[in-house]
């Protein structure tokens, strides 16, 4: 898994950069003002899955899996550390059902 750099959005502006989605998934630092952006440049839908590390009231690990249509961009967040940060490294883990022509970025306001 690659660790994505969180890009800080400021009044001075930011030149956005994206990364190719990693085949084994990616990780990023969580935060209450952090969001994840994914662009699926492929010809078919993919699924992006965020690993929720905090069990629900029913004791289950409720990961969030969302479809991203072909040629679509979606943004997700915020990512509160209490719910999303893995104990081992403090990062959010995200995986993809496909990575061909898929780009990702992480933002913080």
Secondary structure, DSSP 8 states (H G I E B T S, - for coil): -EE--EEE--TT------EE--TT-EEEE-EEEEEEEEEE-SSS-EEEEE---S--TTS----EEEEE-TTEEEEEEEE-HHHH--TTTSEEEEEES--TTEEEEEEE-
